[in-house]
Amino acid sequence: KDAEDEEFLLLRDILTVGSSDGRSLSDCFRIFNGIHRAIQSRQVLERIVCECLDDFFDENVVYLELRSTPRCLNDGDQKLNKRDYVNVVMDSIQKWKYKRDETCKMEVRLPLSIDRAGSLEDAMETVQIADEFRCTSSDHMIVGIDLGGNPTIGRGEFSNRYKPALLWARQLGMPVSVHTAEIWDDDELKC
């Protein structure tokens, strides 16, 4: 029990951002590591998706692109692969919308995100998963590919590491968004 309490306090400290705490960009990206540590099961992922949607709905958002990076989870004895992860997110969005019934005027779409910390193989798998879900689901929830993550990781490797996956997504007819110029990188800006 004490270890759980200690882990909770650590996560709370990592995830808490004050308006004037002077965090660096790297400090802010450590928050995502804390979030990944906190989301380790289907149940937690479902809850986070629904609470996130509630927050945007309460702010009167009418169109939301909720980007997420598919990843594997260890849910007790059950292992969830990246496709399972996307299914959980999409099912959670559908259940949330159903629960809201006719009062829901918020349109929710899901760009799948490529994390800069991943490999080209990871990026290609994300594009493949996005294409599979776009082709098989009738709700058109998957709307494209997003490249994001800590811009200090993989610096100077942008075109070599991710460009093939982004070009493939484009060839498949998917829109692509790239988080760029978060730090100065001449090579990245040329791509």
Summary of the structure (lengths in Angstrom):
residues: 191
radius of gyration: 17.6
end to end distance: 50.2
largest distance: 52.0
contacts: 525
relative contact order: 0.12
helix: 54%
strand: 15%
